[in-house]
Structures are given as structure tokens and as C-alpha cells.
Amino acid sequence: MINLLDPTVVITRMFESGKFDEMLNYCKKILDNTPEDMVALQNSALASLHLGKFEETINYCDKVLKIKPLDVYALKNKIYSLEQLKRYDEVLTYCKIILDLDSNDIWALNSIGLSLNELDRHKEALEFYDKTLKLDDKNITALMNKAISLNHLGNFEESIEYYDKVQMVDSSLHEASIAKSQIYEKLGMEDESFLAAQGVLVNDMLLIKNNAKKNKCSVFHQFCQNEFEALNNKK
């Protein structure tokens, strides 16, 4: 039988109800009596995080880390708060602590990459996205941000290739098609820019362009014809 007065049960109920203010106040009362209560400290950090109180989150995480220096949950909550406060150099420091514990922690690898991007260190960021993609070649965060990094570095063709990979994994991520379209526009490739904006993949672009040439029409008209035929086939 569940003890409804058990602090863990009470805190879980408040968290699931989204009552983060109540959850924080409840945890603070526990800490008034037992300052090193780990459940209360961890959940105070969690509640503060959801309330957008990032400095307070860091304070609670530091108290946890003083008791348990390698607590990954506290490290990740602290990292997330540091990201929100744009303290990216510190993010790198704490992510490396996690990677010392587990060199394959994808969350930490991506977080380092994102912070390096924010610090305008795009070439270094690529190293961490590559490490992630060796572990998970369909990781959207790494694919998308590798494409962004390559774009910043002027590696436009490779950037397009990675935006394409993003779309293959998640076709609903319209940011990829828009970014790809903008690169083609920058390169003066108007037909490709139009097709990319419609979510068309690179290999399919070549087919559309070849058919347009064969049918002696514009790429725009060929695309519209393809769409019309696809709709008719669904009926």
C-alpha cells in the first residue's frame, strides 16, 4: 500500500500536477529540518528549474554536488541552467565531468557542441557532433547542429547534405528545409532554393529538374504537375 504522506509520493504528485511553487515550498520545509536531505535538494533544483529560477537551481545543485560530487542528475540540471544563463564556458567544464564518467553520454556531447556553437567555435563543435553520430547516426540534435556549424564555416555543400539527413529522419522539421533553401539562395541556385523550401530532398530535386528539361517546362511547373498527379493518385 502506498503511503500518501511519504515525501517522495507528495513531491511526485505535485510535480505531475505542475505545482512547482508548492513543490519548492514543500522541499524547503524539509530542508529547514534536514539541510542535506537529497530528495528535497534534488527536487528543489527540479522545481526551481521549471520555474525559471536558474540561479536558485544552480545553488541547489551545488549543495547536492557538495555531498555527492559526481551526481549526474545534479550536473545535468546545473548545465541546463548555465545554458539558460548563457554561461557557456562553465557548461563545457561540467559537461566534461559527465564525459569523464561516461564518454558516450550523448546528452553531454551535444551540450558541448551547442555551447561551442554559441561561443563561435564551430569547427570544435563538429568534433562533438561527430562523436554523437558515431553512437547514433540518426540523432536529430547532432545532425541539425552539424549542418548549422558547417553552414557557419562556409561548407555549404556538406551543410546541405546534413540538412537532407535531418529531413530523412524527421520530415516534419521544417527548419531544415528552410535553412537548406537559404543556402541554395545564397549560392544563386533559384530552382533548388524553391524545391528545398517545399521539403524536397537533393536526389528528388535532380529527378524533378531532369523531368522539367525533358518536358520543356520550368522546375516550378514540373513540381506542381508532380503534386497534382500525387493528389489524383490518392483519390
N, C-alpha and C positions, 0 to 999 in steps of 0.2 A: 504494500500500500504506500502511495506517495505521501510524504509529509509536506503539506502545503505551506508550512511555516519554515521549511528549510530555506536558508538564504539563496541557495543555488536555484531552487524552484521559483522563489519570489522574483529573483533577478531575471530569470529566463522568461517568466510571464510578462514582466514589464518590457523586456527587450522585444518580444514578439508582438506586443501591443504598440510598440513605437513610443512608449512613455519614457523617453530618455532623461528628462528632467527629474522625474520621480526615481528612476533607476540610480541616477547620480546622487541624489539626496539620501536614498536608502543606503548606498555604499558608503557615503561619508559618515553616516551614523555608526556603521560597523567599524570604520577606521578610527572613529573617536575613542572607541573602546579597545580596538586591536589594530594599531597603526601598520602592522606588517601582514595583515590578512591578505593573502594572494588573490583570493577570489574577488574581494572588494577592490583591490588595487587594479587588477586586470579589467574588471567591469567598469570601474570609474574611468579608466582610459578609453574603453569602448564607448561609453555613454558620451564622454566629452568629445570624442571624435565625431559621433553622429550629430552632436550639437554645434559642430564647427568651432569648438574651443580648442584650437590646435596647440597653443602653448600649455594649456592645462593637461591636454593628452600627453604631451612630452614629459611634463612633470610627473604624472602617474607612472608612465613607462620607465622613467629613470628610477623611481622608487622600486619598481619590480626588478629592474636590472641590477640594482644595488644588492638585492637579495639573491637573485639568480642571473648572473651576468650574460648568460647565453640563452636567455628565454626568447625563442624565435617569434612568438606571438607578440611580445612587447616590442621587439626590434622592428617588426613589420608595421605595427601601429605608429611607432615613432617615425619610421621612414615616411609613411604616408603623410603624417603631419608636417614633417620637414619639407616634403614636396609642396604641400599647400602653402607653406610659408616661403617658398622659393629659396630655400637654403640648400641648394643642390650639392655644394661641396661636402656638406655633412651627410647628405643622402649617400654619396659614394662611400664614405667611411663606414657607415652602418651596414650597407649592402655587402661590403667586403667581409664584414664579420660573419654574415649569414653564409657567404660563399666559402669561407674557411671551414664552416661546419658541413656544408653540402655544396660542392662545386657545381652540381647540376640543378640548383634551385632556379627554375625558370623565372619565377616572380622577381627574384633579386637581379638576375641577369638583365631582364627587361627594364627594371627600375634604374639600373646603372646606365643603360643605353639612353633612356629618356632624359636622365639628368645631364648626361654628356651632350645630348642634343640642345638642351636648354642653355648649356654653357658654351654653345657654338663649337663643340669638339666632335664634329660629325664623323670624321674618319675613325676616331677611337670608338665611337658609339657602334659603328659597323661590326667591330670585333665581338661585341656582346650579343648583338642580334644574330650573328653567325653561330655563336655558341648555342643560343636558344634553338636555332633552326636545325642544328645537328641533332638536338634532342627531340624536337617536334617540328617537322618541316611544314606543318600547317598552322603554326602559331600565328594568329592574326596580328597580335601586337608587334611581334618581331618583323613579320612581312611588311606591314604597313609602315612601320618606322624605319625599316631599312630602305624602303622606297623613298621616303621623305629625306633621309640622310643622303642618299645617292643624288637626289634632285638638288639638294643644297650644295653638293660637291661638283655639280655640273655633269654628272654621269647620267645623261638623260635617257639613253637607250636602255641601260640597265635598270634605271628607275622605272621606266615603263614596263619592263619585264616583271618587276616585283609588284607593281600595281595590278598587273594582269593576274599574278598568282593570288593576290588578295581576292580578286573577283571570282576566281575559280573555287576558292574556299568558301567565300560568303558573297554571293551576288547582290545581296541587299545593302552592302556597304557602299553607298553612293559617293562617299568622299573619295574613294579610289578612282572611280570613273571621271569625276570632276577634275581631280589632280592630273590624271593622265591626259585629259583633254587640254588642260592648260599648258602642259609640256609640249604637246603637238602644236598648239597655237604659237608658243614661243619659238618653235622650230620652223614656223611658216607652213605647216602641213595642215591645210584647212579641212580637207576631206577626212583625214584621220582624226582631227580635233572634233569634228562633228560626230563621227562614228563613236569615238571614245566617250563623248558626252551621253550617248544613248546606251552606254554599257557594253558596247561590242568589244570582244576580245581581239587581240592582234591577228591571230590566224584567220578569224572570221572577216576581219577588215580586208585582208588580201583577197578572199573569195568574192566579197561584195564589189571590190574595185575591179577585179577581173571580169565579173559578170556585167558591170556597168560598161566597161570597154567593149565587151562582146555585143551588148545590146545597144550600143551607141547612145547611152544616156548618162546623166550625171550620177554621181555617187548618191546624192540625196534622193533622186528619183528611184534608183535601184533599191535603196534601203526601204523606202516607202512601199515599193512593189513587194518586197520580201515580207514586210509587216502585213500588208493586205492579204497576201497568199496564206500566211500563217494563221490569220484570223479566220479565213474561209475554211481552212483545213480543220479548225476546231469546231465548226458548226456541224 
